[in-house]
Structures are given as structure tokens and as C-alpha cells.
């Protein structure tokens, strides 16, 4: 049982690292897209305000919330596997 908990803790640490890497990557690609859209023209107002407003909207988006599946799916798979392997 201790080995399972250790493996679960290690998986949690690795998934946390993966979560933050994905979050940083997705936010940087969104910021880059906003910068390109502003530079292409047709957008009124200051550049920084436009980008910050877009990033605020992105913070509320479904795509950013779906990154939580990085935790949910593997941990659920591990729990289900442990349950069925130990089920008598």
C-alpha cells in the first residue's frame, strides 16, 4: 500500500509539472496570437490594454479550465486500475 501511495505522490508531482508547463505554453501562444492580431491592424486603443483584456478573457475560457484534466484523468485511471487489480 505504501508503494502505491508513493507512486501516486510521484505521479502528482509530475502531473503538477506538466500542468504548469501546459498552462505557460497555452498562455504564451494566446498572448502571441493577440499580439499578431493587434499588429495586423484594425484594432483600436493601446496595444497593452488590448492584450491584457484578451488575456483576462482567456483566463475565464474553457480551454484553460480543461487543463485540469491533466490531473483528473491519470489519477482516476490509477485509482480504477488499483481497484480492479485488488478486487476479489
C-alpha positions, 0 to 999 in steps of 0.5 A, spaced: 500 500 500 505 504 501 508 503 494 502 505 491 501 511 495 508 513 493 507 512 486 501 516 486 505 522 490 510 521 484 505 521 479 502 528 482 508 531 482 509 530 475 502 531 473 503 538 477 509 539 472 506 538 466 500 542 468 504 548 469 508 547 463 501 546 459 498 552 462 505 557 460 505 554 453 497 555 452 498 562 455 504 564 451 501 562 444 494 566 446 498 572 448 502 571 441 496 570 437 493 577 440 499 580 439 499 578 431 492 580 431 493 587 434 499 588 429 495 586 423 491 592 424 484 594 425 484 594 432 483 600 436 486 603 443 493 601 446 496 595 444 497 593 452 490 594 454 488 590 448 492 584 450 491 584 457 483 584 456 484 578 451 488 575 456 483 576 462 478 573 457 482 567 456 483 566 463 475 565 464 475 560 457 474 553 457 480 551 454 484 553 460 479 550 465 480 543 461 487 543 463 485 540 469 484 534 466 491 533 466 490 531 473 483 528 473 484 523 468 491 519 470 489 519 477 482 516 476 485 511 471 490 509 477 485 509 482 480 504 477 486 500 475 488 499 483 481 497 484 480 492 479 487 489 480 485 488 488 478 486 487 476 479 489 
